[in-house]
Amino acid sequence: MPGAGVVHVSVKEGHFEEFYHDVSTFIYCIISGSGTFYLNDEPVEAKSEDLIVTPPKTRIHYLGTMEMVLITTPAWSEEREHHVRMIEGR
């Protein structure tokens, strides 16, 4: 399993599918914009220059308009990600 993965993420409204990963830590570096991350249903406000770090098995979804760099370590793998639910009514 590679050491880390890096991707650019740009959202206009958010990521409405709640998920968690068995082994990867997700590190979101907010480049611009703002929003709210929900980590195990707890809201965490995020804005430009913030860093949001989520350990493995943390349920994640977020709302807002943001440009981010996402680092996963170890690198993300599809087979270890689990989709929990779609977020509606927000």
Biopython code that builds the backbone (N, CA, C, O; Angstrom):
import numpy as np
from Bio.PDB.StructureBuilder import StructureBuilder

atoms = [
    (1, "MET", "N", (0.850, -1.168, 0.000)),
    (1, "MET", "CA", (0.000, 0.000, 0.000)),
    (1, "MET", "C", (0.901, 1.238, 0.000)),
    (1, "MET", "O", (1.724, 1.390, 0.903)),
    (2, "PRO", "N", (0.764, 2.132, -1.000)),
    (2, "PRO", "CA", (1.583, 3.344, -1.058)),
    (2, "PRO", "C", (1.407, 4.218, 0.183)),
    (2, "PRO", "O", (0.386, 4.146, 0.866)),
    (3, "GLY", "N", (2.419, 5.046, 0.465)),
    (3, "GLY", "CA", (2.431, 5.857, 1.667)),
    (3, "GLY", "C", (1.375, 6.933, 1.744)),
    (3, "GLY", "O", (0.836, 7.178, 2.823)),
    (4, "ALA", "N", (1.055, 7.594, 0.628)),
    (4, "ALA", "CA", (0.084, 8.695, 0.670)),
    (4, "ALA", "C", (-0.497, 8.915, -0.720)),
    (4, "ALA", "O", (0.108, 8.573, -1.736)),
    (5, "GLY", "N", (-1.685, 9.494, -0.727)),
    (5, "GLY", "CA", (-2.322, 9.913, -1.965)),
    (5, "GLY", "C", (-2.664, 11.380, -1.859)),
    (5, "GLY", "O", (-2.976, 11.861, -0.769)),
    (6, "VAL", "N", (-2.614, 12.105, -2.963)),
    (6, "VAL", "CA", (-2.916, 13.538, -2.974)),
    (6, "VAL", "C", (-3.837, 13.829, -4.148)),
    (6, "VAL", "O", (-3.546, 13.447, -5.282)),
    (7, "VAL", "N", (-4.963, 14.514, -3.875)),
    (7, "VAL", "CA", (-5.887, 14.910, -4.937)),
    (7, "VAL", "C", (-6.389, 16.323, -4.691)),
    (7, "VAL", "O", (-6.422, 16.796, -3.555)),
    (8, "HIS", "N", (-6.778, 16.987, -5.766)),
    (8, "HIS", "CA", (-7.413, 18.304, -5.687)),
    (8, "HIS", "C", (-8.917, 18.069, -5.668)),
    (8, "HIS", "O", (-9.434, 17.307, -6.484)),
    (9, "VAL", "N", (-9.632, 18.721, -4.736)),
    (9, "VAL", "CA", (-11.082, 18.577, -4.608)),
    (9, "VAL", "C", (-11.712, 19.958, -4.702)),
    (9, "VAL", "O", (-11.284, 20.886, -4.015)),
    (10, "SER", "N", (-12.722, 20.098, -5.545)),
    (10, "SER", "CA", (-13.462, 21.349, -5.663)),
    (10, "SER", "C", (-14.948, 21.024, -5.590)),
    (10, "SER", "O", (-15.460, 20.251, -6.400)),
    (11, "VAL", "N", (-15.641, 21.615, -4.619)),
    (11, "VAL", "CA", (-17.080, 21.364, -4.462)),
    (11, "VAL", "C", (-17.828, 22.686, -4.434)),
    (11, "VAL", "O", (-17.344, 23.676, -3.885)),
    (12, "LYS", "N", (-19.015, 22.692, -5.032)),
    (12, "LYS", "CA", (-19.859, 23.893, -5.041)),
    (12, "LYS", "C", (-20.917, 23.845, -3.946)),
    (12, "LYS", "O", (-21.364, 24.889, -3.470)),
    (13, "GLU", "N", (-21.324, 22.637, -3.541)),
    (13, "GLU", "CA", (-22.336, 22.502, -2.494)),
    (13, "GLU", "C", (-21.893, 21.573, -1.370)),
    (13, "GLU", "O", (-22.367, 21.704, -0.242)),
    (14, "GLY", "N", (-21.000, 20.648, -1.657)),
    (14, "GLY", "CA", (-20.528, 19.730, -0.633)),
    (14, "GLY", "C", (-20.418, 18.315, -1.143)),
    (14, "GLY", "O", (-20.561, 18.052, -2.337)),
    (15, "HIS", "N", (-20.162, 17.405, -0.217)),
    (15, "HIS", "CA", (-20.079, 15.966, -0.498)),
    (15, "HIS", "C", (-21.188, 15.323, 0.324)),
    (15, "HIS", "O", (-21.078, 15.211, 1.545)),
    (16, "PHE", "N", (-22.249, 14.905, -0.342)),
    (16, "PHE", "CA", (-23.481, 14.489, 0.327)),
    (16, "PHE", "C", (-23.548, 12.993, 0.627)),
    (16, "PHE", "O", (-24.547, 12.516, 1.163)),
    (17, "GLU", "N", (-22.520, 12.267, 0.294)),
    (17, "GLU", "CA", (-22.497, 10.842, 0.606)),
    (17, "GLU", "C", (-21.568, 10.609, 1.786)),
    (17, "GLU", "O", (-20.348, 10.715, 1.661)),
    (18, "GLU", "N", (-22.159, 10.289, 2.936)),
    (18, "GLU", "CA", (-21.355, 10.030, 4.132)),
    (18, "GLU", "C", (-20.597, 8.714, 3.943)),
    (18, "GLU", "O", (-21.149, 7.733, 3.445)),
    (19, "PHE", "N", (-19.326, 8.710, 4.348)),
    (19, "PHE", "CA", (-18.468, 7.541, 4.176)),
    (19, "PHE", "C", (-17.461, 7.470, 5.305)),
    (19, "PHE", "O", (-17.306, 8.415, 6.080)),
    (20, "TYR", "N", (-16.777, 6.337, 5.389)),
    (20, "TYR", "CA", (-15.604, 6.213, 6.250)),
    (20, "TYR", "C", (-14.632, 5.260, 5.580)),
    (20, "TYR", "O", (-15.009, 4.491, 4.695)),
    (21, "HIS", "N", (-13.387, 5.316, 6.007)),
    (21, "HIS", "CA", (-12.344, 4.461, 5.448)),
    (21, "HIS", "C", (-11.718, 3.662, 6.585)),
    (21, "HIS", "O", (-11.473, 4.198, 7.666)),
    (22, "ASP", "N", (-11.464, 2.393, 6.341)),
    (22, "ASP", "CA", (-10.936, 1.508, 7.385)),
    (22, "ASP", "C", (-9.538, 1.871, 7.873)),
    (22, "ASP", "O", (-9.250, 1.737, 9.062)),
    (23, "VAL", "N", (-8.665, 2.329, 6.975)),
    (23, "VAL", "CA", (-7.259, 2.483, 7.361)),
    (23, "VAL", "C", (-6.658, 3.857, 7.098)),
    (23, "VAL", "O", (-5.651, 4.204, 7.715)),
    (24, "SER", "N", (-7.237, 4.644, 6.210)),
    (24, "SER", "CA", (-6.616, 5.919, 5.835)),
    (24, "SER", "C", (-7.045, 7.081, 6.727)),
    (24, "SER", "O", (-8.211, 7.201, 7.102)),
    (25, "THR", "N", (-6.081, 7.925, 7.055)),
    (25, "THR", "CA", (-6.346, 9.229, 7.644)),
    (25, "THR", "C", (-6.581, 10.185, 6.483)),
    (25, "THR", "O", (-5.827, 10.181, 5.510)),
    (26, "PHE", "N", (-7.635, 11.012, 6.585)),
    (26, "PHE", "CA", (-7.949, 11.997, 5.553)),
    (26, "PHE", "C", (-7.551, 13.366, 6.081)),
    (26, "PHE", "O", (-7.995, 13.768, 7.156)),
    (27, "ILE", "N", (-6.719, 14.086, 5.336)),
    (27, "ILE", "CA", (-6.250, 15.415, 5.716)),
    (27, "ILE", "C", (-6.718, 16.382, 4.633)),
    (27, "ILE", "O", (-6.237, 16.338, 3.501)),
    (28, "TYR", "N", (-7.658, 17.254, 4.987)),
    (28, "TYR", "CA", (-8.209, 18.235, 4.052)),
    (28, "TYR", "C", (-7.538, 19.583, 4.304)),
    (28, "TYR", "O", (-7.647, 20.125, 5.404)),
    (29, "CYS", "N", (-6.849, 20.132, 3.308)),
    (29, "CYS", "CA", (-6.233, 21.461, 3.377)),
    (29, "CYS", "C", (-7.151, 22.397, 2.589)),
    (29, "CYS", "O", (-7.237, 22.293, 1.366)),
    (30, "ILE", "N", (-7.832, 23.300, 3.276)),
    (30, "ILE", "CA", (-8.781, 24.194, 2.622)),
    (30, "ILE", "C", (-8.005, 25.328, 1.953)),
    (30, "ILE", "O", (-7.324, 26.109, 2.618)),
    (31, "ILE", "N", (-8.119, 25.403, 0.634)),
    (31, "ILE", "CA", (-7.417, 26.432, -0.132)),
    (31, "ILE", "C", (-8.249, 27.706, -0.206)),
    (31, "ILE", "O", (-7.736, 28.808, -0.009)),
    (32, "SER", "N", (-9.545, 27.543, -0.495)),
    (32, "SER", "CA", (-10.433, 28.704, -0.569)),
    (32, "SER", "C", (-11.857, 28.261, -0.263)),
    (32, "SER", "O", (-12.190, 27.077, -0.325)),
    (33, "GLY", "N", (-12.687, 29.246, 0.069)),
    (33, "GLY", "CA", (-14.081, 28.974, 0.385)),
    (33, "GLY", "C", (-14.276, 28.627, 1.842)),
    (33, "GLY", "O", (-13.391, 28.829, 2.674)),
    (34, "SER", "N", (-15.467, 28.094, 2.138)),
    (34, "SER", "CA", (-15.791, 27.714, 3.511)),
    (34, "SER", "C", (-16.907, 26.680, 3.498)),
    (34, "SER", "O", (-17.590, 26.483, 2.493)),
    (35, "GLY", "N", (-17.070, 26.032, 4.634)),
    (35, "GLY", "CA", (-18.112, 25.028, 4.758)),
    (35, "GLY", "C", (-18.109, 24.408, 6.136)),
    (35, "GLY", "O", (-17.442, 24.882, 7.055)),
    (36, "THR", "N", (-18.872, 23.333, 6.258)),
    (36, "THR", "CA", (-18.966, 22.591, 7.510)),
    (36, "THR", "C", (-18.712, 21.121, 7.225)),
    (36, "THR", "O", (-19.377, 20.514, 6.386)),
    (37, "PHE", "N", (-17.743, 20.556, 7.932)),
    (37, "PHE", "CA", (-17.498, 19.124, 7.897)),
    (37, "PHE", "C", (-18.301, 18.501, 9.027)),
    (37, "PHE", "O", (-18.417, 19.076, 10.109)),
    (38, "TYR", "N", (-18.849, 17.335, 8.773)),
    (38, "TYR", "CA", (-19.530, 16.572, 9.813)),
    (38, "TYR", "C", (-18.722, 15.306, 10.021)),
    (38, "TYR", "O", (-18.662, 14.439, 9.150)),
    (39, "LEU", "N", (-18.100, 15.212, 11.189)),
    (39, "LEU", "CA", (-17.226, 14.097, 11.532)),
    (39, "LEU", "C", (-17.910, 13.318, 12.644)),
    (39, "LEU", "O", (-17.998, 13.787, 13.779)),
    (40, "ASN", "N", (-18.396, 12.121, 12.311)),
    (40, "ASN", "CA", (-19.221, 11.345, 13.247)),
    (40, "ASN", "C", (-20.372, 12.201, 13.769)),
    (40, "ASN", "O", (-20.685, 12.181, 14.960)),
    (41, "ASP", "N", (-20.993, 12.948, 12.868)),
    (41, "ASP", "CA", (-22.156, 13.810, 13.123)),
    (41, "ASP", "C", (-21.832, 15.095, 13.897)),
    (41, "ASP", "O", (-22.744, 15.871, 14.184)),
    (42, "GLU", "N", (-20.583, 15.339, 14.238)),
    (42, "GLU", "CA", (-20.191, 16.567, 14.939)),
    (42, "GLU", "C", (-19.776, 17.614, 13.909)),
    (42, "GLU", "O", (-18.886, 17.352, 13.100)),
    (43, "PRO", "N", (-20.403, 18.801, 13.919)),
    (43, "PRO", "CA", (-20.030, 19.837, 12.952)),
    (43, "PRO", "C", (-18.683, 20.487, 13.282)),
    (43, "PRO", "O", (-18.379, 20.774, 14.439)),
    (44, "VAL", "N", (-17.887, 20.709, 12.232)),
    (44, "VAL", "CA", (-16.600, 21.396, 12.352)),
    (44, "VAL", "C", (-16.567, 22.440, 11.240)),
    (44, "VAL", "O", (-16.552, 22.094, 10.059)),
    (45, "GLU", "N", (-16.555, 23.711, 11.615)),
    (45, "GLU", "CA", (-16.512, 24.792, 10.626)),
    (45, "GLU", "C", (-15.126, 24.827, 9.972)),
    (45, "GLU", "O", (-14.108, 24.609, 10.629)),
    (46, "ALA", "N", (-15.112, 25.104, 8.674)),
    (46, "ALA", "CA", (-13.850, 25.142, 7.935)),
    (46, "ALA", "C", (-13.837, 26.338, 6.996)),
    (46, "ALA", "O", (-14.851, 26.683, 6.387)),
    (47, "LYS", "N", (-12.664, 26.966, 6.890)),
    (47, "LYS", "CA", (-12.497, 28.104, 5.983)),
    (47, "LYS", "C", (-11.096, 28.047, 5.389)),
    (47, "LYS", "O", (-10.279, 27.206, 5.763)),
    (48, "SER", "N", (-10.837, 28.948, 4.469)),
    (48, "SER", "CA", (-9.543, 29.017, 3.809)),
    (48, "SER", "C", (-8.407, 28.982, 4.822)),
    (48, "SER", "O", (-8.457, 29.672, 5.840)),
    (49, "GLU", "N", (-7.397, 28.189, 4.547)),
    (49, "GLU", "CA", (-6.187, 27.995, 5.345)),
    (49, "GLU", "C", (-6.365, 27.047, 6.520)),
    (49, "GLU", "O", (-5.416, 26.827, 7.272)),
    (50, "ASP", "N", (-7.573, 26.471, 6.704)),
    (50, "ASP", "CA", (-7.779, 25.486, 7.770)),
    (50, "ASP", "C", (-7.300, 24.113, 7.321)),
    (50, "ASP", "O", (-7.194, 23.830, 6.127)),
    (51, "LEU", "N", (-7.019, 23.281, 8.292)),
    (51, "LEU", "CA", (-6.612, 21.903, 8.077)),
    (51, "LEU", "C", (-7.566, 21.030, 8.888)),
    (51, "LEU", "O", (-7.690, 21.204, 10.100)),
    (52, "ILE", "N", (-8.242, 20.090, 8.222)),
    (52, "ILE", "CA", (-9.163, 19.174, 8.884)),
    (52, "ILE", "C", (-8.548, 17.778, 8.784)),
    (52, "ILE", "O", (-8.336, 17.267, 7.684)),
    (53, "VAL", "N", (-8.263, 17.163, 9.936)),
    (53, "VAL", "CA", (-7.622, 15.851, 9.968)),
    (53, "VAL", "C", (-8.605, 14.848, 10.564)),
    (53, "VAL", "O", (-9.102, 15.037, 11.675)),
    (54, "THR", "N", (-8.882, 13.780, 9.815)),
    (54, "THR", "CA", (-9.840, 12.772, 10.277)),
    (54, "THR", "C", (-9.167, 11.406, 10.304)),
    (54, "THR", "O", (-8.667, 10.939, 9.281)),
    (55, "PRO", "N", (-9.152, 10.767, 11.466)),
    (55, "PRO", "CA", (-8.534, 9.440, 11.562)),
    (55, "PRO", "C", (-9.387, 8.372, 10.879)),
    (55, "PRO", "O", (-10.553, 8.611, 10.566)),
    (56, "PRO", "N", (-8.804, 7.191, 10.649)),
    (56, "PRO", "CA", (-9.565, 6.099, 10.053)),
    (56, "PRO", "C", (-10.851, 5.833, 10.842)),
    (56, "PRO", "O", (-10.917, 6.067, 12.048)),
    (57, "LYS", "N", (-11.861, 5.342, 10.139)),
    (57, "LYS", "CA", (-13.156, 4.946, 10.693)),
    (57, "LYS", "C", (-13.991, 6.125, 11.187)),
    (57, "LYS", "O", (-14.975, 5.934, 11.902)),
    (58, "THR", "N", (-13.602, 7.345, 10.807)),
    (58, "THR", "CA", (-14.405, 8.532, 11.106)),
    (58, "THR", "C", (-15.414, 8.715, 9.981)),
    (58, "THR", "O", (-15.027, 8.773, 8.814)),
    (59, "ARG", "N", (-16.705, 8.807, 10.309)),
    (59, "ARG", "CA", (-17.725, 9.056, 9.288)),
    (59, "ARG", "C", (-17.622, 10.516, 8.852)),
    (59, "ARG", "O", (-17.596, 11.419, 9.689)),
    (60, "ILE", "N", (-17.563, 10.746, 7.527)),
    (60, "ILE", "CA", (-17.306, 12.082, 6.973)),
    (60, "ILE", "C", (-18.354, 12.438, 5.925)),
    (60, "ILE", "O", (-18.684, 11.624, 5.062)),
    (61, "HIS", "N", (-18.868, 13.649, 6.007)),
    (61, "HIS", "CA", (-19.508, 14.325, 4.876)),
    (61, "HIS", "C", (-19.334, 15.813, 5.126)),
    (61, "HIS", "O", (-19.039, 16.216, 6.252)),
    (62, "TYR", "N", (-19.514, 16.644, 4.093)),
    (62, "TYR", "CA", (-19.309, 18.082, 4.281)),
    (62, "TYR", "C", (-20.187, 18.864, 3.327)),
    (62, "TYR", "O", (-20.582, 18.387, 2.263)),
    (63, "LEU", "N", (-20.479, 20.092, 3.752)),
    (63, "LEU", "CA", (-21.313, 21.011, 2.992)),
    (63, "LEU", "C", (-20.552, 22.313, 2.814)),
    (63, "LEU", "O", (-19.791, 22.716, 3.695)),
    (64, "GLY", "N", (-20.752, 22.972, 1.679)),
    (64, "GLY", "CA", (-20.127, 24.264, 1.453)),
    (64, "GLY", "C", (-19.530, 24.355, 0.059)),
    (64, "GLY", "O", (-19.609, 23.430, -0.749)),
    (65, "THR", "N", (-18.931, 25.508, -0.184)),
    (65, "THR", "CA", (-18.232, 25.769, -1.440)),
    (65, "THR", "C", (-16.764, 25.903, -1.096)),
    (65, "THR", "O", (-16.344, 26.885, -0.484)),
    (66, "MET", "N", (-15.981, 24.904, -1.496)),
    (66, "MET", "CA", (-14.581, 24.875, -1.096)),
    (66, "MET", "C", (-13.702, 24.293, -2.198)),
    (66, "MET", "O", (-14.121, 23.446, -2.986)),
    (67, "GLU", "N", (-12.473, 24.785, -2.217)),
    (67, "GLU", "CA", (-11.405, 24.181, -3.006)),
    (67, "GLU", "C", (-10.401, 23.649, -1.988)),
    (67, "GLU", "O", (-9.990, 24.368, -1.077)),
    (68, "MET", "N", (-10.007, 22.380, -2.148)),
    (68, "MET", "CA", (-9.178, 21.730, -1.139)),
    (68, "MET", "C", (-8.116, 20.848, -1.789)),
    (68, "MET", "O", (-8.236, 20.440, -2.944)),
    (69, "VAL", "N", (-7.089, 20.574, -1.021)),
    (69, "VAL", "CA", (-6.165, 19.494, -1.327)),
    (69, "VAL", "C", (-6.443, 18.419, -0.282)),
    (69, "VAL", "O", (-6.456, 18.700, 0.916)),
    (70, "LEU", "N", (-6.664, 17.192, -0.737)),
    (70, "LEU", "CA", (-6.918, 16.067, 0.154)),
    (70, "LEU", "C", (-5.725, 15.125, 0.111)),
    (70, "LEU", "O", (-5.325, 14.649, -0.952)),
    (71, "ILE", "N", (-5.167, 14.867, 1.286)),
    (71, "ILE", "CA", (-4.068, 13.906, 1.422)),
    (71, "ILE", "C", (-4.612, 12.724, 2.212)),
    (71, "ILE", "O", (-5.223, 12.905, 3.265)),
    (72, "THR", "N", (-4.389, 11.511, 1.705)),
    (72, "THR", "CA", (-4.777, 10.313, 2.446)),
    (72, "THR", "C", (-3.524, 9.497, 2.727)),
    (72, "THR", "O", (-2.674, 9.294, 1.860)),
    (73, "THR", "N", (-3.442, 9.034, 3.978)),
    (73, "THR", "CA", (-2.288, 8.219, 4.347)),
    (73, "THR", "C", (-2.718, 7.111, 5.295)),
    (73, "THR", "O", (-3.305, 7.401, 6.337)),
    (74, "PRO", "N", (-2.445, 5.849, 4.970)),
    (74, "PRO", "CA", (-1.889, 5.415, 3.698)),
    (74, "PRO", "C", (-2.807, 5.801, 2.549)),
    (74, "PRO", "O", (-3.950, 6.205, 2.762)),
    (75, "ALA", "N", (-2.302, 5.674, 1.340)),
    (75, "ALA", "CA", (-3.061, 6.085, 0.153)),
    (75, "ALA", "C", (-4.442, 5.437, 0.136)),
    (75, "ALA", "O", (-4.610, 4.287, 0.540)),
    (76, "TRP", "N", (-5.438, 6.210, -0.346)),
    (76, "TRP", "CA", (-6.818, 5.743, -0.434)),
    (76, "TRP", "C", (-6.901, 4.476, -1.277)),
    (76, "TRP", "O", (-6.202, 4.330, -2.279)),
    (77, "SER", "N", (-7.767, 3.569, -0.850)),
    (77, "SER", "CA", (-8.061, 2.362, -1.624)),
    (77, "SER", "C", (-9.572, 2.148, -1.599)),
    (77, "SER", "O", (-10.199, 2.192, -0.541)),
    (78, "GLU", "N", (-10.137, 1.919, -2.758)),
    (78, "GLU", "CA", (-11.591, 1.793, -2.890)),
    (78, "GLU", "C", (-12.158, 0.673, -2.027)),
    (78, "GLU", "O", (-13.217, 0.835, -1.421)),
    (79, "GLU", "N", (-11.474, -0.442, -1.968)),
    (79, "GLU", "CA", (-12.013, -1.594, -1.239)),
    (79, "GLU", "C", (-12.089, -1.375, 0.271)),
    (79, "GLU", "O", (-12.774, -2.130, 0.960)),
    (80, "ARG", "N", (-11.411, -0.373, 0.795)),
    (80, "ARG", "CA", (-11.429, -0.104, 2.242)),
    (80, "ARG", "C", (-12.364, 1.055, 2.616)),
    (80, "ARG", "O", (-12.486, 1.406, 3.790)),
    (81, "GLU", "N", (-13.033, 1.652, 1.595)),
    (81, "GLU", "CA", (-13.974, 2.747, 1.854)),
    (81, "GLU", "C", (-15.392, 2.180, 1.937)),
    (81, "GLU", "O", (-15.763, 1.285, 1.178)),
    (82, "HIS", "N", (-16.177, 2.719, 2.873)),
    (82, "HIS", "CA", (-17.550, 2.260, 3.099)),
    (82, "HIS", "C", (-18.500, 3.447, 3.030)),
    (82, "HIS", "O", (-18.283, 4.467, 3.684)),
    (83, "HIS", "N", (-19.547, 3.309, 2.238)),
    (83, "HIS", "CA", (-20.544, 4.360, 2.116)),
    (83, "HIS", "C", (-21.651, 4.095, 3.114)),
    (83, "HIS", "O", (-22.195, 2.993, 3.172)),
    (84, "VAL", "N", (-21.986, 5.115, 3.906)),
    (84, "VAL", "CA", (-22.936, 4.976, 4.999)),
    (84, "VAL", "C", (-24.337, 5.371, 4.559)),
    (84, "VAL", "O", (-25.287, 4.605, 4.719)),
    (85, "ARG", "N", (-24.461, 6.594, 3.996)),
    (85, "ARG", "CA", (-25.787, 7.093, 3.623)),
    (85, "ARG", "C", (-25.647, 8.345, 2.778)),
    (85, "ARG", "O", (-24.602, 8.994, 2.759)),
    (86, "MET", "N", (-26.718, 8.664, 2.085)),
    (86, "MET", "CA", (-26.829, 9.939, 1.368)),
    (86, "MET", "C", (-27.429, 10.952, 2.339)),
    (86, "MET", "O", (-28.350, 10.634, 3.092)),
    (87, "ILE", "N", (-26.902, 12.168, 2.315)),
    (87, "ILE", "CA", (-27.393, 13.242, 3.176)),
    (87, "ILE", "C", (-28.448, 14.018, 2.405)),
    (87, "ILE", "O", (-28.191, 14.505, 1.304)),
    (88, "GLU", "N", (-29.625, 14.130, 2.983)),
    (88, "GLU", "CA", (-30.735, 14.830, 2.321)),
    (88, "GLU", "C", (-31.218, 15.991, 3.180)),
    (88, "GLU", "O", (-30.961, 16.046, 4.383)),
    (89, "GLY", "N", (-31.914, 16.907, 2.543)),
    (89, "GLY", "CA", (-32.586, 17.979, 3.262)),
    (89, "GLY", "C", (-31.705, 19.047, 3.842)),
    (89, "GLY", "O", (-32.116, 19.746, 4.768)),
    (90, "ARG", "N", (-30.507, 19.196, 3.329)),
    (90, "ARG", "CA", (-29.624, 20.258, 3.850)),
    (90, "ARG", "C", (-29.475, 21.329, 2.815)),
    (90, "ARG", "O", (-28.776, 22.316, 3.044)),
]
sb = StructureBuilder()
sb.init_structure("model")
sb.init_model(0)
sb.init_chain("A")
sb.init_seg("    ")
for serial, (resi, resn, name, xyz) in enumerate(atoms, 1):
    if name == "N":
        sb.init_residue(resn, " ", resi, " ")
    sb.init_atom(name, np.array(xyz, "f"), 0.0, 1.0, " ", f" {name:<3s}", serial, name[0])
structure = sb.get_structure()
